[in-house]
Amino acid sequence: MNGTMIQFFHWYTDGDSFLWNHVKESADYLSDLGITSVWLPPAYKSTSAGFSVGYDPYDLFDLGEFDQKGGIVTKYGSKQQYIEAIQALKSKNIQVIADVVLNHKAGGDELEKFNVVKVDDNDRNKVISDVFEIESYTKFTFPGRQKKYSDFEWNFTCFSGVDYAEGNEKGIFRIINDHGDGWDDIIDNEKGNYDYLMYNDIEHRNPFVREELNHWGKWYHDQTGFDGVRLDAVKHISPDFYKEWLTLLRANTGKDIFAVGEYWAPGELPLLQAYINSTEGCMSLFDSSLHHNLHDASKNPDYDLREIFTETLVASRPDKAVTVVDNHDTQPLQALEAPVETWFKPIAYALILLRKDGYPCVFYPDLYGANYKDHGKDGNEYEIFLDKVDAIEELIKARKDFAYGEQRDYFDDAHCIGWTREGDDEHSGCAVVLSNKDGNQKSMEIGKRYAGKTFYDFTGHLQDKVTIDENGWADFPCPAGNVSVWVAE
């Protein structure tokens, strides 16, 4: 069966232990749709316990088990609820993708004194101070856990930089330590060196840190049995670290753990390609280049659809591309806000779900809808309503049931493109037509095996029927600004 992932959360997912129970209750529905893997949010204790989305991690060994940072449970629930949610998914043969945040730690327990230099925010290689001493919350003792699972204590030698110095204005302070001169080596020169992102930046050159993170990876798998990992903020981490970490994780678990990295570089395909090369293909990446094109196309009704896959990872490295229409960073009111417009989303999902290349990932609000309030960049508060995407269930099911076999492309019109999938020995095929302008139709070949057969629009957008001629061709229509998926009756 064709694999389909879902990101089963968004930035504003309800708290109060809602999510883990919701996952458990949704396992049957997701399985019936054709979802084969579920990406769950960071499950460990963060700086504000039941309120943190999870990207400000405090204690990786606390999955909602210990009274730390103001509570026992995380925003999403208790450790027991998390385990039960995972078990429910696995009972339906749905793989579990765990969100792993190893770039930084937050919420240290004690202040420490150490030497730093201050660097320019826009060029982190540019030192703008002499060496001086600061105090910062870099000591992590995890008093609530009492050394259960690990007795490792983090201190300033475990970090390469901080953004907090007691009594000083906020800035970026590079720690003077013994594990390397300057920042760690990464592949991009954005901001001079973008090793530092936020909070206490983990020093992956420290062998004790690497040993602890390797130990944690195996422990986490022993606790939960996850099947894959989504790796946060990999553009800020040396490729060498994840080559080692994933190699050891796979060896220690005896499983070919799937990995997808978040290297968000919209419109900059060479950076994605360089990271895949530098990590020797040990992980896939989210196709931020394709998302960039989908966003542009949704904002521009004159967009030339023949160019939708130009300069994308799925076109250049389909074996390493996880394709998305939106995620928690691109949704409205978030830092990287660049949502695909509602009208274009059925088209976008057809493009990632019904073609042979890429591993598609559905975004939770696009399947369930969502509404929330937050402040925009202008400081005003907004209420956002995200509707369930038109025909999203049919598009996911069509991938499961029909998107198989030889693919023939008909990218010969700027505003109406299509393709056919001929099917295989176990599956009937489909014909997909979409338009970002007027209603249209496209003459396409689906194969002589369908000669004389009647096809209908699986999305329900059009009620007409189409008959395949003796050569395996037909004229397949689609509605204005939407998509039709034609399958045999």
Helices and strands as residue ranges (DSSP letters): E 5-7, H 18-33, E 37-40, E 45-46, G 49-51, E 57-59, H 79-91, E 95-100, E 104-105, E 110-120, E 123-127, E 132-139, G 156-158, E 159-162, E 172-175, E 200-202, H 207-224, E 228-231, G 234-236, H 239-253, E 258-261, H 269-278, E 284-286, H 288-299, G 305-307, H 313-316, G 318-320, E 321-324, G 342-344, H 345-353, E 359-363, H 364-368, E 370-375, E 381-386, H 392-402, E 407-410, E 416-423, E 428-435, E 440-445, G 448-450, E 454-457, E 465-467, E 473-478, E 483-488
